[in-house]
Amino acid sequence: MNIYENILILNASPADEEIEASLGKIKDLITNSGGEILKADVWGRRKLANEIKKQKKGFYVLLAFRSESSLIRKLEDYYKVFDPVIKYMVIKLEKKQSAHLLASLSQAEAAARQERVAPTGTVPEQSASH
């Protein structure tokens, strides 16, 4: 399996719930086709540098996922007919980039796990056995 990054620009006009539903459909397509979503960064609404499909604003999302190469064709075909998608780009990460992404994800996961175990600013209780 390869690791890919997918940048999406969705139509920013609909409500947040509709955008989340559109993003959910894309995530479902990836996972139902045997892929695994590693990271989903929602950048939100931003002004486009140039007007695209008569839109001046877009809703940006970055997805990092692991899948077989056959999924990419299916995903791109879906984007072409899925109205909320204004622009998209899928990039296959090289070995070094993949290793860096996985390392940063594992560090973030370890930090989150540590935060759940002992929230910052609190001192773990120590038993007094003298």
RAJOHU-V251901 format. One record per residue. RES is the residue in three letters. PHI is phi in whole degrees, 0 to 359 (none if undefined). OMEGA is omega in degrees with one decimal (none if undefined). D_FIRST is the distance of its C-alpha to the first C-alpha in Angstrom with 2 decimals. Layout:
RES&PHI&OMEGA&D_FIRST, RES&PHI&OMEGA&D_FIRST
//
This chain:
MET&none&178.7&0.00, ASN&255&176.4&3.77, ILE&251&-176.8&6.84, TYR&233&168.2&9.73, GLU&246&-177.2&13.40, ASN&230&175.2&15.58, ILE&262&-178.8&19.34, LEU&236&168.5&21.56, ILE&241&179.3&25.31, LEU&260&175.8&26.83, ASN&299&-175.3&30.49, ALA&272&-176.4&32.38, SER&293&-177.4&35.39, PRO&295&177.8&34.47, ALA&293&-178.8&35.01, ASP&302&-179.2&32.42, GLU&297&179.3&31.98, GLU&292&178.0&31.10, ILE&294&177.9&28.59, GLU&298&178.5&26.97, ALA&295&177.8&26.97, SER&297&178.8&25.29, LEU&295&176.8&22.59, GLY&298&178.2&22.24, LYS&296&179.5&21.74, ILE&293&178.5&18.89, LYS&298&178.3&17.20, ASP&298&178.8&17.96, LEU&300&-179.6&16.44, ILE&294&-176.2&13.03, THR&290&179.9&13.34, ASN&289&178.7&15.09, SER&263&176.6&12.44, GLY&93&179.2&9.94, GLY&271&179.2&8.73, GLU&227&179.4&9.94, ILE&279&-178.9&12.45, LEU&269&-174.2&12.87, LYS&204&175.5&16.01, ALA&227&177.7&18.52, ASP&258&176.9&21.41, VAL&260&-178.4&24.32, TRP&270&175.8&26.61, GLY&88&-177.6&29.16, ARG&282&178.2&31.76, ARG&216&176.8&32.57, LYS&285&178.2&34.84, LEU&281&177.2&33.26, ALA&294&177.1&34.47, ASN&232&178.3&35.18, GLU&294&178.5&35.82, ILE&235&-179.8&32.95, LYS&50&178.6&33.92, LYS&63&178.5&37.17, GLN&251&178.1&35.48, LYS&257&177.9&36.58, LYS&233&177.7&34.30, GLY&221&177.3&30.65, PHE&253&-172.6&28.54, TYR&268&177.2&25.63, VAL&219&175.2&22.32, LEU&243&177.6&19.27, LEU&246&171.3&15.99, ALA&243&-177.4&13.00, PHE&213&178.7&9.95, ARG&248&179.0&6.28, SER&196&172.3&5.20, GLU&284&-177.8&4.98, SER&293&-179.7&7.53, SER&295&179.7&10.25, LEU&293&-175.6&10.59, ILE&298&178.4&11.80, ARG&298&179.3&14.70, LYS&298&-179.3&15.62, LEU&295&-179.7&15.64, GLU&294&175.9&17.78, ASP&297&178.4&20.05, TYR&295&-179.6&20.59, TYR&299&-177.9&21.52, LYS&294&-177.8&24.04, VAL&251&-178.8&25.99, PHE&272&-172.1&25.55, ASP&304&-178.3&28.78, PRO&297&-178.0&28.02, VAL&278&177.7&25.45, ILE&270&-178.7&27.50, LYS&215&178.2&24.94, TYR&207&174.2&21.20, MET&207&178.6&18.83, VAL&245&-177.4&15.04, ILE&236&174.3&13.91, LYS&277&-180.0&10.74, LEU&279&176.0&11.31, GLU&282&-175.2&12.12, LYS&303&-179.5&11.67, LYS&295&179.8&15.01, GLN&295&178.7&14.47, SER&297&179.8&11.28, ALA&297&179.2&13.41, HIS&296&179.1&16.34, LEU&298&-179.5&14.84, LEU&296&178.2&13.66, ALA&294&-179.8&17.11, SER&293&177.5&18.99, LEU&292&-179.9&17.47, SER&291&176.4&18.40, GLN&293&178.9&21.80, ALA&295&178.3&22.40, GLU&294&178.5&21.55, ALA&295&178.7&23.91, ALA&294&178.5&26.56, ALA&294&178.4&26.39, ARG&296&178.9&26.72, GLN&297&180.0&29.63, GLU&296&179.0&31.20, ARG&290&-177.7&31.22, VAL&288&-179.5&32.79, ALA&224&179.6&35.44, PRO&303&-179.0&35.91, THR&297&179.1&37.15, GLY&93&177.5&40.88, THR&246&179.7&41.57, VAL&256&178.8&42.57, PRO&299&179.9&41.44, GLU&292&177.4&44.47, GLN&243&178.7&45.90, SER&278&-179.3&48.08, ALA&263&178.6&51.52, SER&243&-179.6&52.39, HIS&252&none&55.46
//
